[in-house]
Amino acid sequence: MGDLRSTELQLGDVVVIGGGPAGSTVSTLLAKHGCRVQLFERERFPRFHIGESLIPETYWVLERLDMLPKMQQSRFTKKYSVQFVNSAGRESAPFYFWDNKPHDCSQTWQVVRSEFDQMMLDNAREHGVDVHEGVRVHDVLFEGDRAAGVRVKGEDGAFRDVLARVVVDASGQNGLLMNRLRLRVWDPLLNKGAIWTYWEGAYRDSGRDEGATLVIQNGNKKGWFWYIPLHSNIVSVGVVAPFDYLFKGRTSYAQTYEEEVERCPGVKERVASAKRVTGHFATKDYSYRSKQVAGNGWVLVGDAFGFLDPLYSSGVLLALRSGEMAADAIAEGLESRDTSAAQLGKWGAAFNEGVDRMRRLVCEYYEGFSFGNMIRTYPEMRGTLTDLLIGDLFHDRVDKVWAPLESLYTKGKPPIPKWDAGLPAESVPEKANELVLPEGRRP
Ligand SMILES: Cc1cc2nc3c(=O)[nH]c(=O)nc-3n(C[C@H](O)[C@H](O)[C@H](O)COP(=O)(O)OP(=O)(O)OC[C@H]3O[C@@H](n4cnc5c(N)ncnc54)[C@H](O)[C@@H]3O)c2cc1C
């Protein structure tokens, strides 16, 4: 850990709040650009985090971060595909990434986040980022409408002000600046919850299917399970369903989870002879985005900018891509002495369009879209659908998928409202999404 007292700040410095994948990415790339970066992380790593399945387009950012050799030498499970199982137990053919793009990038990983996040943060240190663990950013300091630094609180309880020309908020779902500036817009459709646990010895496919993510719909179609094989013979299995359905009028998380497993034969049979090795984790999974990606002297990246329902495992990719896009804009701005909102947020429109594409595919699934049916009706669309699933979201060439998809709509189905169409007042969450850990576990 860097020593705060000995740190002298210079013009051109950047402060990053949070050492998750978004914070590590933006700070490492800025350090590679030659900027001096301080990162403040309130926890001491390794710490628990959900979000274990990567998608292939992370490859390009990991390559820029010099992380690929570390990933290739790691014990993380290799992932080559994703497969969907419908409520009747019918399996779609797997979407093999390699068949669509025969390149190393088509193999990705199922990661244990405590280990992956630690590797990313260590990598940031190796690139010269001054990382302070166990230091919470209490507030962002402003001069007028311009961010000027942060007030941090160390483990000794002492406060200290740290000045910088650019403040990057990568504080995850906490959304420090988003809350302070009241920028959070809750998604009108995607208000879900999740309960999950970890199994040892659950069913694993073999060969290139061993590391596949399975998305398995519940028998009553009210939710779906993720089935993510991790290293050391552990499988992460979680249910995602509408918030009210999962949490209102139910008893304990453990019992709700068991009831949902009962409703989902595809999961029940896979964990039948396995041993549960942790308690039950739970979180509110309301999707949201910020109205702005940047202001004068500040930028938001990763979940501190937006969170999208985890159906297609896009969270870490979006954290990495926003971190990358922001780093390039910040480095250019520092060099040209322009740290205005326009310069720091110049990537925001393109990024939002990419998130919109992923969000539309998420919403279509919840409104009845079937991958199996689509491929049977339009086999020529398999490649484009796979492009979306691997996270190749930032080109309009993938938009040719929407007209065939709409042709499969049931009659009278209304269009999907936009993310900022407004949430009915009675369903606005009081607090940000919160992780509930099993008893006795530290974050
Ligand atoms: C149920 C569920 C399942 C998911 N599944 C997947 C999946 O399979 N694949 C996938 O890619 N994504 C998944 N995600 C999404 C993924 O977890 C996130 O998108 C990703 O972790 C975002 O990274 P981040 O760096 O923005 O935030 P985080 O990883 O949350 O990092 C933020 C960091 O900031 C620190 N911090 C917060 N406040 C402060 C402060 N005031 N001062 C200092 N530090 C602070 C935190 O301690 C934390 O370490 C899932 C999410 C949920 C809820």
Ligand as a Chemical Component Dictionary entry (heavy atoms), coordinates in Angstrom:
data_LIG
# 
_chem_comp.id                   LIG 
_chem_comp.type                 NON-POLYMER 
_chem_comp.pdbx_formal_charge   0 
_chem_comp.three_letter_code    LIG 
# 
loop_
_chem_comp_atom.comp_id 
_chem_comp_atom.atom_id 
_chem_comp_atom.alt_atom_id 
_chem_comp_atom.type_symbol 
_chem_comp_atom.charge 
_chem_comp_atom.model_Cartn_x 
_chem_comp_atom.model_Cartn_y 
_chem_comp_atom.model_Cartn_z 
_chem_comp_atom.pdbx_ordinal 
LIG C1  C1  C 0 -26.204 -11.206 -9.069  1  
LIG C2  C2  C 0 -25.143 -10.667 -10.008 2  
LIG C3  C3  C 0 -24.528 -11.514 -10.923 3  
LIG C4  C4  C 0 -23.555 -11.019 -11.784 4  
LIG N1  N1  N 0 -22.967 -11.863 -12.696 5  
LIG C5  C5  C 0 -22.031 -11.383 -13.546 6  
LIG C6  C6  C 0 -21.354 -12.250 -14.442 7  
LIG O1  O1  O 0 -21.568 -13.460 -14.470 8  
LIG N2  N2  N 0 -20.426 -11.695 -15.277 9  
LIG C7  C7  C 0 -20.141 -10.365 -15.262 10 
LIG O2  O2  O 0 -19.301 -9.924  -16.060 11 
LIG N3  N3  N 0 -20.747 -9.528  -14.396 12 
LIG C8  C8  C 0 -21.667 -10.002 -13.535 13 
LIG N4  N4  N 0 -22.249 -9.153  -12.636 14 
LIG C9  C9  C 0 -21.894 -7.731  -12.668 15 
LIG C10 C10 C 0 -20.524 -7.459  -11.999 16 
LIG O3  O3  O 0 -20.566 -7.899  -10.659 17 
LIG C11 C11 C 0 -20.222 -5.957  -12.035 18 
LIG O4  O4  O 0 -20.695 -5.376  -13.222 19 
LIG C12 C12 C 0 -18.736 -5.635  -11.892 20 
LIG O5  O5  O 0 -18.238 -6.137  -10.680 21 
LIG C13 C13 C 0 -18.505 -4.120  -11.982 22 
LIG O6  O6  O 0 -17.165 -3.820  -11.681 23 
LIG P1  P1  P 0 -16.812 -2.378  -11.030 24 
LIG O7  O7  O 0 -15.330 -2.310  -10.982 25 
LIG O8  O8  O 0 -17.560 -1.318  -11.721 26 
LIG O9  O9  O 0 -17.409 -2.437  -9.556  27 
LIG P2  P2  P 0 -16.989 -3.364  -8.328  28 
LIG O10 O10 O 0 -16.438 -4.643  -8.823  29 
LIG O11 O11 O 0 -18.170 -3.430  -7.434  30 
LIG O12 O12 O 0 -15.816 -2.561  -7.619  31 
LIG C14 C14 C 0 -16.075 -1.380  -6.918  32 
LIG C15 C15 C 0 -15.030 -1.242  -5.813  33 
LIG O13 O13 O 0 -15.161 0.041   -5.225  34 
LIG C16 C16 C 0 -14.947 -0.064  -3.834  35 
LIG N5  N5  N 0 -15.594 1.088   -3.201  36 
LIG C17 C17 C 0 -16.919 1.340   -3.115  37 
LIG N6  N6  N 0 -17.142 2.507   -2.488  38 
LIG C18 C18 C 0 -15.914 2.992   -2.164  39 
LIG C19 C19 C 0 -15.477 4.156   -1.513  40 
LIG N7  N7  N 0 -16.339 5.078   -1.046  41 
LIG N8  N8  N 0 -14.144 4.372   -1.353  42 
LIG C20 C20 C 0 -13.239 3.462   -1.808  43 
LIG N9  N9  N 0 -13.611 2.324   -2.442  44 
LIG C21 C21 C 0 -14.916 2.109   -2.624  45 
LIG C22 C22 C 0 -15.581 -1.413  -3.483  46 
LIG O14 O14 O 0 -15.067 -1.928  -2.269  47 
LIG C23 C23 C 0 -15.220 -2.256  -4.693  48 
LIG O15 O15 O 0 -14.031 -3.001  -4.494  49 
LIG C24 C24 C 0 -23.204 -9.646  -11.737 50 
LIG C25 C25 C 0 -23.813 -8.796  -10.808 51 
LIG C26 C26 C 0 -24.771 -9.298  -9.941  52 
LIG C27 C27 C 0 -25.394 -8.359  -8.942  53 
# 
loop_
_chem_comp_bond.comp_id 
_chem_comp_bond.atom_id_1 
_chem_comp_bond.atom_id_2 
_chem_comp_bond.value_order 
_chem_comp_bond.pdbx_ordinal 
LIG C1  C2  SING 1  
LIG C2  C3  SING 2  
LIG C2  C26 DOUB 3  
LIG C3  C4  DOUB 4  
LIG C4  N1  SING 5  
LIG C4  C24 SING 6  
LIG N1  C5  DOUB 7  
LIG C5  C6  SING 8  
LIG C5  C8  SING 9  
LIG C6  O1  DOUB 10 
LIG C6  N2  SING 11 
LIG N2  C7  SING 12 
LIG C7  O2  DOUB 13 
LIG C7  N3  SING 14 
LIG N3  C8  DOUB 15 
LIG C8  N4  SING 16 
LIG N4  C9  SING 17 
LIG N4  C24 SING 18 
LIG C9  C10 SING 19 
LIG C10 O3  SING 20 
LIG C10 C11 SING 21 
LIG C11 O4  SING 22 
LIG C11 C12 SING 23 
LIG C12 O5  SING 24 
LIG C12 C13 SING 25 
LIG C13 O6  SING 26 
LIG O6  P1  SING 27 
LIG P1  O7  DOUB 28 
LIG P1  O8  SING 29 
LIG P1  O9  SING 30 
LIG O9  P2  SING 31 
LIG P2  O10 DOUB 32 
LIG P2  O11 SING 33 
LIG P2  O12 SING 34 
LIG O12 C14 SING 35 
LIG C14 C15 SING 36 
LIG C15 O13 SING 37 
LIG C15 C23 SING 38 
LIG O13 C16 SING 39 
LIG C16 N5  SING 40 
LIG C16 C22 SING 41 
LIG N5  C17 SING 42 
LIG N5  C21 SING 43 
LIG C17 N6  DOUB 44 
LIG N6  C18 SING 45 
LIG C18 C19 SING 46 
LIG C18 C21 DOUB 47 
LIG C19 N7  SING 48 
LIG C19 N8  DOUB 49 
LIG N8  C20 SING 50 
LIG C20 N9  DOUB 51 
LIG N9  C21 SING 52 
LIG C22 O14 SING 53 
LIG C22 C23 SING 54 
LIG C23 O15 SING 55 
LIG C24 C25 DOUB 56 
LIG C25 C26 SING 57 
LIG C26 C27 SING 58 
# 
